[in-house]
Amino acid sequence: MSAPAPEDSARRPRSGRTASRRRCATLVGVLTLVLLAAAVAGLALGSVRIPAAQVLGIVTGTAEPGPYRTIVLDVRLPRVVLGAVTGAGLAVIGTVLQALVRNPLADPFLLGVSSGASAGAVAVIVLGVGAGVATTVALPAAAFAGALAALVLVYGLAGRGGAMTGGRLVLAGVAVSYVLSALTSLILVTSASAEHVQEVLHWTLGGLGGARWDMLALPAAALTLGTLVLIALARPLDLLLVGEEGATVLGLDTGRFRAGVFVLASLLTGVLVAHTGAIGFVGLMVPHAARLAVGAAHRTLLPVAALGGAAFLVLADLAARTVAAPQDIPVGVLTALTGGPFFLWMLRGRRAGAEGSPA
């Protein structure tokens, strides 16, 4: 059999890349449609059901003024937008953290950043610091400070007594997360105000019920800028996948790069958690689903993960509002109910892979 011509060999990888781009573009289109459909469902369904055609008319401004306008524009639409922004942000953060520590079990919860943000926000609530501007300045600032403090603790613990590895980062993150969760519980127990207890429960369970238009600008801007920066850093993130030594040989200052991206991840997490509470497992499940669909290249992985996370959290919040209507279940409860079995499945798969590997 004759050897393939050189032009055939060159054409084959090019055609493979073209097919991969087409598949990614198709998936982005499908996820965009799913997100739009989930948003329309989130606006239409609830304790008061509104026809989808009327919802579209209200959103586009073509519908006549009516009793549903306030429900759609002032109550449900901010909640849907906050859910989409938060879901996209958590999925992007989880994707990046899994690459940084080279561990598929990493997410903002496991690395302690989300727990730190919650502890900072809860401390502001109970102590009453900046009560007049808590929703716009003090609360997000405290959440970010808590996230950054957790980051410093995790980074410091992981780097003591040996080389910093992905496994050490995860272990340090779990330890810090437990400590900060205990601190949050202590604040809750020692608070004498029932109002404080209710607000703290919001942070520990996670929810979108407090969404308002005046709180959306900061998380939306942080998500947009942070995602653009991370997409621009797609190549060094890909280099980390080959390992610490391989990335260093290829010219990446892994220590400085990892520190910078960790700070960026803590900023995004702090801003998101400041408005929604700690919603777990989104940053764990969605990145894996996106990676199975488009591979590990971050230039395509990050947009797909963002769209998938946005659609997932909007649908989860819709279920939280309708499953036990008129009672509103915190969306963090539903994500934990779905994420727990997924987490166990991942652990089982990793153990099976380890047992099946050659000695």
FENFENZI-V984817 format. One record per helix or strand. SS is the DSSP state (H for helix, E for strand). FROM is the first residue (numbers start at 1). TO is the last residue. If there is no record, write none. Layout:
ss=SS from=FROM to=TO
ss=SS from=FROM to=TO
//
This chain:
ss=H from=6 to=44
ss=H from=52 to=60
ss=H from=68 to=101
ss=H from=113 to=127
ss=H from=131 to=159
ss=H from=166 to=190
ss=H from=194 to=205
ss=H from=213 to=232
ss=H from=234 to=240
ss=H from=244 to=249
ss=H from=254 to=276
ss=H from=282 to=294
ss=H from=298 to=322
ss=H from=331 to=356
//
